[in-house]
Amino acid sequence: MNFILKILLSAVAVIIIGYFLPGVTVDNYVTAIWVAVLLGILFTILKPILVILTLPVTILTLGLFLLVINAGIILLADNLIDGFNVNGFLTALIFSVLLSITQSILYKLIE
């Protein structure tokens, strides 16, 4: 039950950020739920692999390269889901930071 609630809260965060951030469009609520599910899967499976592969760069940049990895995963989700569009790398970077902040706030509300 907690997993479903987190997916729905992530979808709400995607909708909110898509509404306020220029360059990000989300067609409807169903698309936002698919984006939340796909991002959850990509961050669970793909991100640890990328972190290990880019560990020297991540250490050299004191962890800031993780933001680049997050933005790349957002752009990958943009390519995989119709109805979710992110215009460019910088927008994806801002979207990933805002999504992390919004999710942490919303997840604190359910704990």
Rosetta blueprint (number, residue, H / E / L):
1 M L
2 N H
3 F H
4 I H
5 L H
6 K H
7 I H
8 L H
9 L H
10 S H
11 A H
12 V H
13 A H
14 V H
15 I H
16 I H
17 I H
18 G H
19 Y H
20 F H
21 L L
22 P L
23 G L
24 V E
25 T E
26 V E
27 D L
28 N L
29 Y H
30 V H
31 T H
32 A H
33 I H
34 W H
35 V H
36 A H
37 V H
38 L H
39 L H
40 G H
41 I H
42 L H
43 F H
44 T H
45 I H
46 L H
47 K H
48 P H
49 I H
50 L H
51 V H
52 I H
53 L H
54 T L
55 L H
56 P H
57 V H
58 T H
59 I H
60 L H
61 T L
62 L L
63 G L
64 L L
65 F H
66 L H
67 L H
68 V H
69 I H
70 N H
71 A H
72 G H
73 I H
74 I H
75 L H
76 L H
77 A H
78 D H
79 N H
80 L H
81 I L
82 D L
83 G L
84 F E
85 N E
86 V E
87 N L
88 G L
89 F H
90 L H
91 T H
92 A H
93 L H
94 I H
95 F H
96 S H
97 V H
98 L H
99 L H
100 S H
101 I H
102 T H
103 Q H
104 S H
105 I H
106 L H
107 Y H
108 K H
109 L H
110 I H
111 E L
